[in-house]
Amino acid sequence: MTRSCPACGAANEEDEDFCGSCGTYLGGSSSRRARTAEPVPEADAPAPEPDVTPPAPRPAPTPAVAPPPPVPVVPPAPVAEEPPPSAPEVTPEPAPVPVRPAPPAPAPVRPGRPVEPVADEPVMAVQPGVPIAQRPVVRPVVANEEPDGTPCPSCGASNRPGRKFCRRCATPLNPGEREEPLPWWRTRWPFDRKVRAGSGRLLRGSLIALVIAGLLVAGFLLVPAGRYVVEDVRDKLGGTGEISPSDVSASAAAPGHSAKLAVDGVTNTYWGAPKAGASLTAEFDKPFRLVGVTVHTGVSTKAEAFRQGARPTQADLRIRTKDGKIHEKAWTLTDKPGEQTVRTGISDVVSIEFIVREAAGQESGRPIALGEIEYFKRT
């Protein structure tokens, strides 16, 4: 029979005290428990023969005789005169009372050879014989079959081939075989495994953290793509707020629909562009991070009045920064009422130009209406 190791699950024989793979204590083996339970063998000696001598016959009881009653003692009388001598008074003794003897109890008969009673000794009654308990029979102990294999260098017990630890004392059977230290990359996911002491894990972790921090700093300061990624993440995680331009101008405007009506905060008034190609420019006093631009097209946000005027469907954004660089972005607008937003993510913006490229509903010479335009910065 085999039993499994509670630590590693390896199979071990019933007579092994320690696991052969990891050296975990398995508890006492069956052979050791058997040796502990068996009595120690004694020298071979013949068992004594049981006493089969029959008991002597019980003598017949003699009748009990009542003792004579005590003679009363009379104190001497004062001597007055010496009387004449007279015959002594004799007290008659009482007659003995006969006692009927009790019938004797039958003596148990034990089998055995008869023994002739001694003529000179009287036959006396004895108690029944006490049975003698048998002595335990000592069974011979079977010699433990030691497996053929590597002897333990500590206790000398034989071990089966393939074991790494002794089955009696858990001493390593091959102390000269030591595992080589693992390379550092074997301690990192997904190549990680159990790390032994002195492997330099803390040092390697510190070096990796320093390298990552250096790459982040270099990407933010030296690589534009890294800085763009960082700023984009800040735009998405941070808050936004509307910013009003300091000045608004238009390249052309229909009568009664000036450029300032596009930034007045209401959607029932609008800037009217006479034709495609007209532009609306907003100037700002301080550079800021432009997160997005929102527009409301058409003469009204109500569906029944939205199609009564012309509305832009294609536009371009020309965004200028404080260093003079121009960023252009094409914008396709949906021909329906409501706000439409485009995200930009450009830093240090000082001016934004909205240029109408295409429009819908220009029949009868109606102006192209831009109801409202809003600019948002990062807060």
C-alpha positions as a Markdown table, in Angstrom:
| # | Residue | x | y | z |
|---|---|---|---|---|
| 1 | Met | 0.0 | 0.0 | 0.0 |
| 2 | Thr | 1.1 | 3.6 | -0.6 |
| 3 | Arg | 0.3 | 6.9 | 1.0 |
| 4 | Ser | 0.5 | 10.4 | -0.4 |
| 5 | Cys | 2.6 | 13.2 | 0.9 |
| 6 | Pro | 0.4 | 16.0 | 2.4 |
| 7 | Ala | 2.9 | 18.7 | 1.0 |
| 8 | Cys | 3.8 | 17.6 | -2.5 |
| 9 | Gly | 1.4 | 14.7 | -3.2 |
| 10 | Ala | 4.1 | 12.2 | -4.1 |
| 11 | Ala | 3.4 | 8.5 | -3.5 |
| 12 | Asn | 5.3 | 6.8 | -0.7 |
| 13 | Glu | 5.4 | 3.2 | 0.7 |
| 14 | Glu | 3.7 | 2.3 | 4.0 |
| 15 | Asp | 7.0 | 1.7 | 5.8 |
| 16 | Glu | 8.4 | 5.1 | 5.1 |
| 17 | Asp | 8.4 | 7.9 | 7.7 |
| 18 | Phe | 9.4 | 10.8 | 5.4 |
| 19 | Cys | 8.5 | 11.8 | 1.8 |
| 20 | Gly | 11.0 | 10.9 | -0.8 |
| 21 | Ser | 10.5 | 14.0 | -2.9 |
| 22 | Cys | 10.4 | 16.9 | -0.3 |
| 23 | Gly | 11.3 | 15.3 | 3.0 |
| 24 | Thr | 8.0 | 16.0 | 4.8 |
| 25 | Tyr | 7.2 | 13.9 | 7.9 |
| 26 | Leu | 4.5 | 11.4 | 7.0 |
| 27 | Gly | 4.0 | 10.0 | 10.5 |
| 28 | Gly | 5.1 | 6.6 | 12.0 |
| 29 | Ser | 5.4 | 3.8 | 9.5 |
| 30 | Ser | 3.4 | 0.5 | 9.8 |
| 31 | Ser | 6.5 | -1.5 | 10.5 |
| 32 | Arg | 7.5 | 0.8 | 13.4 |
| 33 | Arg | 4.0 | 0.6 | 14.9 |
| 34 | Ala | 4.0 | -3.2 | 14.6 |
| 35 | Arg | 7.4 | -3.4 | 16.4 |
| 36 | Thr | 6.0 | -1.2 | 19.1 |
| 37 | Ala | 2.8 | -3.2 | 19.6 |
| 38 | Glu | 4.4 | -6.7 | 19.6 |
| 39 | Pro | 5.7 | -8.0 | 23.0 |
| 40 | Val | 9.4 | -8.7 | 23.5 |
| 41 | Pro | 10.2 | -12.4 | 22.9 |
| 42 | Glu | 11.4 | -14.3 | 25.9 |
| 43 | Ala | 13.7 | -17.3 | 26.1 |
| 44 | Asp | 12.0 | -20.6 | 25.2 |
| 45 | Ala | 11.0 | -22.4 | 28.5 |
| 46 | Pro | 8.5 | -25.1 | 29.0 |
| 47 | Ala | 5.2 | -23.9 | 30.4 |
| 48 | Pro | 4.5 | -25.2 | 34.0 |
| 49 | Glu | 2.1 | -28.0 | 34.3 |
| 50 | Pro | -1.2 | -27.0 | 35.9 |
| 51 | Asp | -1.7 | -28.3 | 39.5 |
| 52 | Val | -4.2 | -31.1 | 39.2 |
| 53 | Thr | -3.8 | -32.4 | 42.8 |
| 54 | Pro | -7.3 | -33.0 | 44.2 |
| 55 | Pro | -8.1 | -31.2 | 47.4 |
| 56 | Ala | -8.1 | -33.1 | 50.7 |
| 57 | Pro | -11.5 | -34.2 | 52.1 |
| 58 | Arg | -13.1 | -31.8 | 54.5 |
| 59 | Pro | -13.2 | -33.3 | 58.1 |
| 60 | Ala | -16.6 | -33.8 | 59.8 |
| 61 | Pro | -17.5 | -31.0 | 62.1 |
| 62 | Thr | -17.5 | -31.7 | 65.8 |
| 63 | Pro | -20.6 | -30.7 | 67.9 |
| 64 | Ala | -20.1 | -27.5 | 69.7 |
| 65 | Val | -20.2 | -27.8 | 73.6 |
| 66 | Ala | -21.5 | -24.8 | 75.6 |
| 67 | Pro | -19.0 | -23.6 | 78.1 |
| 68 | Pro | -20.0 | -23.8 | 81.8 |
| 69 | Pro | -21.5 | -20.6 | 83.3 |
| 70 | Pro | -19.2 | -18.4 | 85.3 |
| 71 | Val | -19.1 | -19.0 | 89.1 |
| 72 | Pro | -20.2 | -15.9 | 90.9 |
| 73 | Val | -17.6 | -14.4 | 93.2 |
| 74 | Val | -19.0 | -13.5 | 96.7 |
| 75 | Pro | -17.0 | -10.9 | 98.7 |
| 76 | Pro | -15.9 | -12.0 | 102.1 |
| 77 | Ala | -18.1 | -11.1 | 105.0 |
| 78 | Pro | -16.7 | -9.4 | 108.0 |
| 79 | Val | -15.4 | -11.7 | 110.6 |
| 80 | Ala | -17.4 | -11.5 | 113.7 |
| 81 | Glu | -17.2 | -14.9 | 115.2 |
| 82 | Glu | -15.8 | -18.0 | 113.8 |
| 83 | Pro | -18.7 | -20.3 | 113.1 |
| 84 | Pro | -18.5 | -23.9 | 113.3 |
| 85 | Pro | -17.2 | -25.6 | 110.2 |
| 86 | Ser | -19.9 | -26.8 | 107.8 |
| 87 | Ala | -19.9 | -28.7 | 104.5 |
| 88 | Pro | -19.3 | -26.6 | 101.4 |
| 89 | Glu | -22.3 | -25.8 | 99.2 |
| 90 | Val | -21.9 | -27.4 | 95.8 |
| 91 | Thr | -23.6 | -25.8 | 92.8 |
| 92 | Pro | -24.7 | -28.3 | 90.2 |
| 93 | Glu | -23.4 | -27.7 | 86.6 |
| 94 | Pro | -26.0 | -27.3 | 83.8 |
| 95 | Ala | -26.3 | -30.2 | 81.3 |
| 96 | Pro | -24.8 | -29.5 | 77.8 |
| 97 | Val | -27.2 | -28.7 | 75.0 |
| 98 | Pro | -26.7 | -30.9 | 72.0 |
| 99 | Val | -26.1 | -29.0 | 68.7 |
| 100 | Arg | -27.0 | -30.6 | 65.4 |
| 101 | Pro | -24.2 | -30.4 | 62.9 |
| 102 | Ala | -24.7 | -28.7 | 59.5 |
| 103 | Pro | -24.5 | -30.9 | 56.5 |
| 104 | Pro | -21.1 | -30.5 | 54.7 |
| 105 | Ala | -21.1 | -28.8 | 51.3 |
| 106 | Pro | -20.2 | -31.0 | 48.4 |
| 107 | Ala | -16.6 | -30.5 | 47.3 |
| 108 | Pro | -16.0 | -29.8 | 43.6 |
| 109 | Val | -14.5 | -32.6 | 41.7 |
| 110 | Arg | -11.6 | -31.8 | 39.5 |
| 111 | Pro | -10.2 | -34.2 | 36.9 |
| 112 | Gly | -6.8 | -35.5 | 37.4 |
| 113 | Arg | -4.9 | -38.4 | 38.7 |
| 114 | Pro | -5.8 | -39.6 | 42.2 |
| 115 | Val | -3.4 | -39.1 | 45.0 |
| 116 | Glu | -3.5 | -41.4 | 48.0 |
| 117 | Pro | -4.1 | -39.6 | 51.3 |
| 118 | Val | -1.4 | -39.9 | 53.9 |
| 119 | Ala | -2.6 | -42.1 | 56.7 |
| 120 | Asp | -1.0 | -40.1 | 59.5 |
| 121 | Glu | -2.5 | -36.7 | 58.4 |
| 122 | Pro | -6.1 | -36.1 | 59.3 |
| 123 | Val | -8.5 | -35.4 | 56.4 |
| 124 | Met | -9.4 | -31.6 | 56.5 |
| 125 | Ala | -11.9 | -29.5 | 54.4 |
| 126 | Val | -10.3 | -27.1 | 51.9 |
| 127 | Gln | -11.6 | -24.3 | 49.7 |
| 128 | Pro | -12.4 | -24.9 | 46.0 |
| 129 | Gly | -9.4 | -24.7 | 43.7 |
| 130 | Val | -8.6 | -21.4 | 42.0 |
| 131 | Pro | -8.3 | -21.7 | 38.2 |
| 132 | Ile | -4.8 | -20.8 | 36.9 |
| 133 | Ala | -4.8 | -18.4 | 33.9 |
| 134 | Gln | -2.9 | -19.4 | 30.9 |
| 135 | Arg | 0.3 | -17.6 | 30.1 |
| 136 | Pro | 0.3 | -15.5 | 26.9 |
| 137 | Val | 1.8 | -17.1 | 23.9 |
| 138 | Val | 4.6 | -15.0 | 22.5 |
| 139 | Arg | 4.5 | -14.9 | 18.7 |
| 140 | Pro | 7.8 | -14.5 | 16.8 |
| 141 | Val | 8.4 | -11.1 | 15.2 |
| 142 | Val | 8.8 | -11.2 | 11.5 |
| 143 | Ala | 12.0 | -9.6 | 10.4 |
| 144 | Asn | 11.6 | -6.2 | 8.6 |
| 145 | Glu | 12.3 | -6.5 | 5.0 |
| 146 | Glu | 14.6 | -3.6 | 4.3 |
| 147 | Pro | 14.5 | -2.3 | 0.7 |
| 148 | Asp | 17.6 | -2.6 | -1.4 |
| 149 | Gly | 18.9 | 0.8 | -2.3 |
| 150 | Thr | 21.0 | 3.8 | -1.2 |
| 151 | Pro | 21.9 | 3.7 | 2.6 |
| 152 | Cys | 21.3 | 6.8 | 4.6 |
| 153 | Pro | 24.5 | 8.7 | 5.5 |
| 154 | Ser | 23.0 | 9.6 | 8.9 |
| 155 | Cys | 21.0 | 6.6 | 10.2 |
| 156 | Gly | 22.1 | 3.9 | 7.8 |
| 157 | Ala | 18.6 | 2.9 | 6.7 |
| 158 | Ser | 18.2 | 1.5 | 3.2 |
| 159 | Asn | 16.1 | 3.5 | 0.8 |
| 160 | Arg | 14.5 | 2.6 | -2.5 |
| 161 | Pro | 16.2 | 4.0 | -5.7 |
| 162 | Gly | 14.9 | 7.4 | -6.7 |
| 163 | Arg | 14.3 | 8.8 | -3.2 |
| 164 | Lys | 15.9 | 12.2 | -2.4 |
| 165 | Phe | 15.4 | 12.0 | 1.4 |
| 166 | Cys | 15.8 | 9.2 | 3.9 |
| 167 | Arg | 12.5 | 7.4 | 4.8 |
| 168 | Arg | 13.5 | 7.3 | 8.5 |
| 169 | Cys | 15.2 | 10.7 | 9.3 |
| 170 | Ala | 14.6 | 12.8 | 6.2 |
| 171 | Thr | 18.3 | 13.4 | 5.7 |
| 172 | Pro | 19.2 | 14.3 | 2.0 |
| 173 | Leu | 20.6 | 11.2 | 0.3 |
| 174 | Asn | 22.6 | 13.2 | -2.3 |
| 175 | Pro | 23.9 | 16.3 | -0.4 |
| 176 | Gly | 26.4 | 17.0 | -3.1 |
| 177 | Glu | 23.7 | 17.7 | -5.8 |
| 178 | Arg | 22.7 | 21.4 | -5.4 |
| 179 | Glu | 20.5 | 23.4 | -7.8 |
| 180 | Glu | 22.1 | 26.2 | -9.7 |
| 181 | Pro | 20.9 | 29.8 | -8.9 |
| 182 | Leu | 18.1 | 31.0 | -11.2 |
| 183 | Pro | 18.7 | 33.9 | -13.7 |
| 184 | Trp | 16.9 | 37.1 | -12.8 |
| 185 | Trp | 14.5 | 36.9 | -15.7 |
| 186 | Arg | 13.2 | 33.6 | -14.3 |
| 187 | Thr | 11.8 | 35.4 | -11.3 |
| 188 | Arg | 9.6 | 37.7 | -13.4 |
| 189 | Trp | 6.2 | 37.0 | -14.8 |
| 190 | Pro | 5.4 | 34.9 | -16.8 |
| 191 | Phe | 8.7 | 33.0 | -16.2 |
| 192 | Asp | 8.5 | 33.4 | -12.4 |
| 193 | Arg | 8.8 | 30.5 | -10.0 |
| 194 | Lys | 9.6 | 30.1 | -6.3 |
| 195 | Val | 12.5 | 32.5 | -5.5 |
| 196 | Arg | 15.2 | 31.4 | -3.2 |
| 197 | Ala | 16.9 | 33.6 | -0.6 |
| 198 | Gly | 19.8 | 35.7 | -1.9 |
| 199 | Ser | 18.5 | 35.9 | -5.5 |
| 200 | Gly | 18.7 | 39.8 | -5.6 |
| 201 | Arg | 15.0 | 40.3 | -6.1 |
| 202 | Leu | 15.0 | 43.7 | -4.3 |
| 203 | Leu | 17.9 | 45.0 | -6.4 |
| 204 | Arg | 16.3 | 43.9 | -9.6 |
| 205 | Gly | 13.0 | 45.5 | -8.7 |
| 206 | Ser | 14.7 | 48.8 | -7.9 |
| 207 | Leu | 16.5 | 48.8 | -11.2 |
| 208 | Ile | 13.4 | 48.1 | -13.2 |
| 209 | Ala | 11.5 | 50.9 | -11.4 |
| 210 | Leu | 14.3 | 53.4 | -12.1 |
| 211 | Val | 14.3 | 52.4 | -15.8 |
| 212 | Ile | 10.6 | 52.9 | -16.1 |
| 213 | Ala | 10.7 | 56.3 | -14.4 |
| 214 | Gly | 13.5 | 57.4 | -16.7 |
| 215 | Leu | 11.6 | 56.3 | -19.8 |
| 216 | Leu | 8.5 | 58.3 | -18.7 |
| 217 | Val | 10.6 | 61.4 | -18.1 |
| 218 | Ala | 12.4 | 61.1 | -21.4 |
| 219 | Gly | 9.1 | 60.5 | -23.2 |
| 220 | Phe | 7.5 | 63.6 | -21.7 |
| 221 | Leu | 10.4 | 65.9 | -22.3 |
| 222 | Leu | 12.1 | 64.6 | -25.4 |
| 223 | Val | 9.6 | 62.6 | -27.5 |
| 224 | Pro | 6.6 | 64.6 | -28.8 |
| 225 | Ala | 4.5 | 61.5 | -29.1 |
| 226 | Gly | 5.0 | 60.7 | -25.5 |
| 227 | Arg | 4.0 | 64.2 | -24.4 |
| 228 | Tyr | 1.0 | 64.0 | -26.7 |
| 229 | Val | -0.1 | 60.8 | -25.0 |
| 230 | Val | 0.3 | 62.3 | -21.5 |
| 231 | Glu | -1.7 | 65.4 | -22.4 |
| 232 | Asp | -4.4 | 63.4 | -24.1 |
| 233 | Val | -4.8 | 61.3 | -20.9 |
| 234 | Arg | -5.0 | 64.5 | -18.9 |
| 235 | Asp | -7.7 | 65.9 | -21.2 |
| 236 | Lys | -9.8 | 62.8 | -20.7 |
| 237 | Leu | -9.4 | 62.6 | -17.0 |
| 238 | Gly | -9.5 | 66.3 | -16.2 |
| 239 | Gly | -12.4 | 68.7 | -16.3 |
| 240 | Thr | -13.3 | 71.2 | -19.1 |
| 241 | Gly | -14.7 | 74.7 | -19.1 |
| 242 | Glu | -16.0 | 77.1 | -21.7 |
| 243 | Ile | -13.8 | 80.1 | -22.7 |
| 244 | Ser | -15.0 | 83.2 | -24.4 |
| 245 | Pro | -12.9 | 84.9 | -27.1 |
| 246 | Ser | -11.7 | 88.5 | -26.7 |
| 247 | Asp | -12.6 | 89.4 | -30.3 |
| 248 | Val | -14.6 | 87.8 | -33.1 |
| 249 | Ser | -14.5 | 88.8 | -36.8 |
| 250 | Ala | -15.8 | 87.4 | -40.1 |
| 251 | Ser | -14.6 | 87.6 | -43.6 |
| 252 | Ala | -18.1 | 88.3 | -44.8 |
| 253 | Ala | -21.6 | 88.5 | -43.2 |
| 254 | Ala | -25.2 | 88.8 | -44.4 |
| 255 | Pro | -27.1 | 92.0 | -43.4 |
| 256 | Gly | -28.4 | 91.8 | -39.9 |
| 257 | His | -26.3 | 88.6 | -39.1 |
| 258 | Ser | -22.9 | 89.8 | -37.9 |
| 259 | Ala | -20.1 | 87.6 | -36.5 |
| 260 | Lys | -20.8 | 88.4 | -32.8 |
| 261 | Leu | -24.2 | 86.8 | -33.0 |
| 262 | Ala | -22.4 | 83.4 | -33.2 |
| 263 | Val | -20.9 | 83.8 | -29.7 |
| 264 | Asp | -23.8 | 85.6 | -27.9 |
| 265 | Gly | -24.9 | 82.4 | -26.0 |
| 266 | Val | -28.3 | 81.9 | -27.7 |
| 267 | Thr | -29.2 | 79.7 | -30.7 |
| 268 | Asn | -32.1 | 81.7 | -32.1 |
| 269 | Thr | -29.6 | 84.3 | -33.6 |
| 270 | Tyr | -26.9 | 83.3 | -36.0 |
| 271 | Trp | -23.9 | 84.5 | -38.1 |
| 272 | Gly | -24.9 | 84.5 | -41.8 |
| 273 | Ala | -22.2 | 83.6 | -44.3 |
| 274 | Pro | -23.2 | 84.8 | -47.8 |
| 275 | Lys | -21.6 | 81.9 | -49.6 |
| 276 | Ala | -19.2 | 79.0 | -49.1 |
| 277 | Gly | -15.6 | 80.0 | -48.3 |
| 278 | Ala | -16.5 | 82.7 | -45.7 |
| 279 | Ser | -14.8 | 82.4 | -42.4 |
| 280 | Leu | -15.3 | 83.3 | -38.7 |
| 281 | Thr | -12.2 | 84.1 | -36.6 |
| 282 | Ala | -12.0 | 84.1 | -32.8 |
| 283 | Glu | -9.0 | 85.7 | -31.0 |
| 284 | Phe | -7.9 | 85.0 | -27.4 |
| 285 | Asp | -5.8 | 87.1 | -25.0 |
| 286 | Lys | -4.0 | 84.2 | -23.2 |
| 287 | Pro | -2.8 | 80.9 | -24.7 |
| 288 | Phe | -4.8 | 77.9 | -23.4 |
| 289 | Arg | -5.2 | 74.1 | -24.0 |
| 290 | Leu | -8.0 | 73.7 | -26.5 |
| 291 | Val | -9.9 | 70.5 | -25.7 |
| 292 | Gly | -12.8 | 70.8 | -28.2 |
| 293 | Val | -15.2 | 73.0 | -30.3 |
| 294 | Thr | -19.0 | 72.8 | -30.3 |
| 295 | Val | -21.3 | 74.3 | -32.9 |
| 296 | His | -25.1 | 74.7 | -33.5 |
| 297 | Thr | -25.9 | 74.9 | -37.2 |
| 298 | Gly | -29.1 | 76.3 | -38.8 |
| 299 | Val | -31.4 | 79.2 | -38.0 |
| 300 | Ser | -33.1 | 77.4 | -35.1 |
| 301 | Thr | -32.8 | 74.3 | -33.0 |
| 302 | Lys | -36.5 | 73.4 | -33.7 |
| 303 | Ala | -36.9 | 70.8 | -36.4 |
| 304 | Glu | -39.8 | 72.7 | -38.3 |
| 305 | Ala | -37.7 | 75.9 | -38.6 |
| 306 | Phe | -34.3 | 74.2 | -39.1 |
| 307 | Arg | -34.6 | 73.7 | -42.8 |
| 308 | Gln | -36.0 | 77.1 | -43.6 |
| 309 | Gly | -32.4 | 78.4 | -43.9 |
| 310 | Ala | -29.1 | 77.2 | -45.3 |
| 311 | Arg | -26.7 | 75.4 | -42.9 |
| 312 | Pro | -23.1 | 74.3 | -43.3 |
| 313 | Thr | -22.3 | 70.6 | -43.8 |
| 314 | Gln | -18.5 | 70.7 | -44.3 |
| 315 | Ala | -16.1 | 73.0 | -42.6 |
| 316 | Asp | -12.4 | 73.4 | -41.7 |
| 317 | Leu | -10.8 | 74.5 | -38.5 |
| 318 | Arg | -7.5 | 76.5 | -38.6 |
| 319 | Ile | -6.0 | 76.6 | -35.1 |
| 320 | Arg | -2.9 | 78.9 | -34.5 |
| 321 | Thr | -0.7 | 78.5 | -31.4 |
| 322 | Lys | 1.5 | 81.2 | -29.8 |
| 323 | Asp | 4.6 | 79.9 | -31.7 |
| 324 | Gly | 2.9 | 80.7 | -35.1 |
| 325 | Lys | 2.2 | 77.0 | -35.9 |
| 326 | Ile | -1.1 | 76.3 | -37.8 |
| 327 | His | -3.1 | 73.1 | -37.1 |
| 328 | Glu | -5.8 | 72.3 | -39.7 |
| 329 | Lys | -8.7 | 69.9 | -39.0 |
| 330 | Ala | -11.5 | 69.0 | -41.4 |
| 331 | Trp | -15.0 | 68.7 | -39.9 |
| 332 | Thr | -18.0 | 67.0 | -41.4 |
| 333 | Leu | -21.2 | 68.3 | -39.9 |
| 334 | Thr | -24.5 | 66.5 | -39.6 |
| 335 | Asp | -27.5 | 68.1 | -41.3 |
| 336 | Lys | -29.8 | 68.1 | -38.3 |
| 337 | Pro | -30.6 | 70.4 | -35.3 |
| 338 | Gly | -28.6 | 70.2 | -32.1 |
| 339 | Glu | -25.0 | 70.6 | -30.9 |
| 340 | Gln | -22.1 | 68.9 | -32.6 |
| 341 | Thr | -18.6 | 68.6 | -31.0 |
| 342 | Val | -15.1 | 67.9 | -32.3 |
| 343 | Arg | -12.2 | 67.1 | -30.0 |
| 344 | Thr | -8.9 | 68.8 | -30.7 |
| 345 | Gly | -6.3 | 68.5 | -27.8 |
| 346 | Ile | -4.0 | 71.4 | -28.9 |
| 347 | Ser | -1.9 | 73.4 | -26.4 |
| 348 | Asp | -1.0 | 77.2 | -26.4 |
| 349 | Val | -3.9 | 78.2 | -28.7 |
| 350 | Val | -4.3 | 81.9 | -29.5 |
| 351 | Ser | -6.8 | 82.0 | -32.4 |
| 352 | Ile | -9.4 | 79.7 | -34.1 |
| 353 | Glu | -10.8 | 80.2 | -37.6 |
| 354 | Phe | -14.0 | 78.4 | -38.8 |
| 355 | Ile | -14.2 | 78.2 | -42.6 |
| 356 | Val | -17.4 | 77.1 | -44.4 |
| 357 | Arg | -16.6 | 74.7 | -47.2 |
| 358 | Glu | -20.0 | 73.2 | -48.2 |
| 359 | Ala | -23.7 | 74.0 | -47.2 |
| 360 | Ala | -27.2 | 72.7 | -47.7 |
| 361 | Gly | -30.4 | 74.6 | -48.4 |
| 362 | Gln | -29.0 | 77.6 | -50.3 |
| 363 | Glu | -32.0 | 78.0 | -52.5 |
| 364 | Ser | -33.3 | 81.6 | -53.2 |
| 365 | Gly | -29.9 | 83.0 | -52.0 |
| 366 | Arg | -30.5 | 82.3 | -48.3 |
| 367 | Pro | -27.4 | 82.9 | -46.1 |
| 368 | Ile | -25.6 | 80.0 | -44.5 |
| 369 | Ala | -26.5 | 80.1 | -40.8 |
| 370 | Leu | -24.2 | 79.2 | -37.9 |
| 371 | Gly | -26.4 | 79.5 | -34.8 |
| 372 | Glu | -23.7 | 79.3 | -32.1 |
| 373 | Ile | -20.0 | 78.3 | -31.7 |
| 374 | Glu | -18.4 | 77.5 | -28.3 |
| 375 | Tyr | -14.7 | 76.8 | -27.3 |
| 376 | Phe | -13.7 | 74.6 | -24.4 |
| 377 | Lys | -10.4 | 74.5 | -22.4 |
| 378 | Arg | -8.9 | 72.1 | -19.9 |
| 379 | Thr | -9.4 | 73.1 | -16.2 |
